[in-house]
Amino acid sequence: MIADLVLIVSALLMLAGAAFAAIAAMGILRLPDLYTRMHSASKAGSVGSGMLLIALALTADSTPVALRALAAVAFFLLTAPLSAHLLAKASYAVGYQLWPQSVLDEMPPVQPTTEASQTPHPTVPADRNGGQA
């Protein structure tokens, strides 16, 4: 009876995880700019893969497989938001524009901070909203 309940819970987790992964994929295809696409991929993708890995941990026959799946969930939850933030910040610094219909841009213009850097710094336009107020 407990085994049946575990199978039902893992099946529901797999369905929900697949749904979150599909939503993430649709967000990447449908959302208007790099920043919203990255948000969709990092949030919904992390939740979807986490649910799928938890379902794997519940149905795994061996403890090492279950522990690796749970470690992967922890890895996803720790790294996906951080990497999405850093990628968005770097994209903003090199000049990727927000969607013209974006309501608010609170990020200050990025200025180079070191003189010793050999990397050329692009000029950052003063108006990051594409002329929108």
Backbone torsions as a table, in degrees:
resi	resn	phi	psi	omega
1	MET	NA	-42.7	178.2
2	ILE	-65.9	-38.1	179.6
3	ALA	-63.1	-38.8	178.0
4	ASP	-65.9	-40.4	178.7
5	LEU	-64.3	-40.0	177.8
6	VAL	-64.2	-40.7	177.8
7	LEU	-64.9	-39.3	178.7
8	ILE	-66.1	-44.3	179.0
9	VAL	-63.4	-42.6	179.9
10	SER	-67.9	-34.7	176.3
11	ALA	-65.0	-41.7	177.4
12	LEU	-65.1	-38.9	176.7
13	LEU	-64.7	-38.5	178.1
14	MET	-66.1	-41.7	178.0
15	LEU	-64.2	-45.0	179.4
16	ALA	-66.1	-40.4	177.7
17	GLY	-63.5	-41.5	177.3
18	ALA	-65.2	-37.4	177.8
19	ALA	-64.9	-43.5	177.6
20	PHE	-63.7	-39.8	177.9
21	ALA	-65.0	-38.6	177.3
22	ALA	-66.6	-39.1	177.0
23	ILE	-63.8	-39.9	177.5
24	ALA	-62.9	-41.8	179.1
25	ALA	-65.7	-41.6	177.3
26	MET	-65.2	-36.5	177.5
27	GLY	-63.8	-38.3	178.2
28	ILE	-64.9	-37.2	-179.1
29	LEU	-77.8	-34.3	-168.5
30	ARG	-101.7	-24.2	-174.5
31	LEU	-75.0	152.9	-165.5
32	PRO	-79.7	-29.5	-175.5
33	ASP	-136.8	173.7	-176.0
34	LEU	-57.8	-39.9	-173.1
35	TYR	-71.2	-42.6	178.6
36	THR	-72.0	-33.7	176.1
37	ARG	-64.7	-41.4	179.7
38	MET	-65.4	-37.3	177.7
39	HIS	-62.5	-45.5	179.7
40	SER	-61.4	-45.6	-177.5
41	ALA	-66.3	-39.8	-175.6
42	SER	-77.1	-40.4	-176.3
43	LYS	-78.6	-59.5	-176.8
44	ALA	-68.4	-34.8	177.4
45	GLY	-65.4	-40.1	178.6
46	SER	-66.6	-43.5	179.5
47	VAL	-65.9	-42.8	179.8
48	GLY	-63.5	-47.6	179.3
49	SER	-67.6	-33.9	176.5
50	GLY	-63.1	-43.0	178.2
51	MET	-65.2	-40.1	178.4
52	LEU	-64.9	-39.9	179.4
53	LEU	-70.4	-34.1	175.8
54	ILE	-67.1	-38.6	175.5
55	ALA	-62.5	-38.9	176.1
56	LEU	-63.2	-43.3	-179.8
57	ALA	-62.5	-36.0	179.5
58	LEU	-69.5	-34.5	-175.1
59	THR	-98.9	-1.3	-178.9
60	ALA	-67.3	142.0	179.3
61	ASP	-82.9	-20.5	-176.9
62	SER	-119.4	147.0	-179.8
63	THR	-64.6	-41.3	179.6
64	PRO	-61.2	-36.2	178.0
65	VAL	-66.1	-43.5	179.2
66	ALA	-63.9	-41.3	179.1
67	LEU	-66.6	-37.9	176.4
68	ARG	-65.6	-38.2	178.4
69	ALA	-65.5	-42.6	178.1
70	LEU	-67.8	-35.1	175.3
71	ALA	-65.4	-37.0	177.2
72	ALA	-65.8	-37.3	175.9
73	VAL	-61.4	-46.6	178.6
74	ALA	-61.8	-40.5	178.3
75	PHE	-61.8	-45.8	178.2
76	PHE	-60.2	-46.3	-176.7
77	LEU	-67.7	-27.4	178.9
78	LEU	-85.2	-33.7	-171.7
79	THR	-99.6	-32.1	-175.2
80	ALA	-63.4	-48.0	178.2
81	PRO	-64.5	-38.1	-180.0
82	LEU	-66.0	-45.8	-179.7
83	SER	-67.1	-37.4	177.4
84	ALA	-64.2	-40.4	178.3
85	HIS	-62.9	-46.7	-178.7
86	LEU	-66.8	-38.1	176.7
87	LEU	-65.8	-40.9	178.5
88	ALA	-66.0	-40.8	179.1
89	LYS	-65.0	-41.7	178.0
90	ALA	-66.8	-39.3	177.9
91	SER	-63.3	-40.4	178.3
92	TYR	-65.2	-39.8	-177.8
93	ALA	-65.9	-34.1	179.9
94	VAL	-87.0	-4.7	170.3
95	GLY	108.4	12.1	174.3
96	TYR	-63.4	127.8	-175.7
97	GLN	-80.7	148.7	170.9
98	LEU	-71.3	163.1	173.0
99	TRP	-58.9	135.3	-177.1
100	PRO	-58.0	-23.6	-179.7
101	GLN	-91.2	8.3	177.1
102	SER	-62.1	140.6	-173.2
103	VAL	-82.2	-40.4	-171.2
104	LEU	-144.1	137.2	174.7
105	ASP	-126.8	102.0	-176.8
106	GLU	-93.1	-1.6	-176.9
107	MET	-78.5	126.1	176.9
108	PRO	-72.3	155.4	177.3
109	PRO	-59.3	141.0	-176.9
110	VAL	-86.6	129.8	178.0
111	GLN	-115.5	143.5	175.9
112	PRO	-63.7	141.9	-175.5
113	THR	-110.9	-13.1	-177.9
114	THR	-120.8	145.3	176.8
115	GLU	-87.5	-25.7	-173.4
116	ALA	-83.4	-4.4	-177.1
117	SER	-70.2	135.5	177.8
118	GLN	-92.7	-5.2	-179.9
119	THR	-80.3	127.5	178.0
120	PRO	-69.1	136.3	179.3
121	HIS	-98.0	126.1	178.3
122	PRO	-72.2	156.0	175.3
123	THR	-76.7	137.4	-178.6
124	VAL	-100.3	122.4	178.8
125	PRO	-64.6	145.3	-178.4
126	ALA	-67.3	-33.8	-177.0
127	ASP	-104.0	100.5	-175.3
128	ARG	-83.1	-9.7	-176.7
129	ASN	-94.8	10.6	177.5
130	GLY	67.9	32.3	178.2
131	GLY	91.2	-6.3	178.9
132	GLN	-80.6	141.4	179.1
133	ALA	-85.9	NA	NA
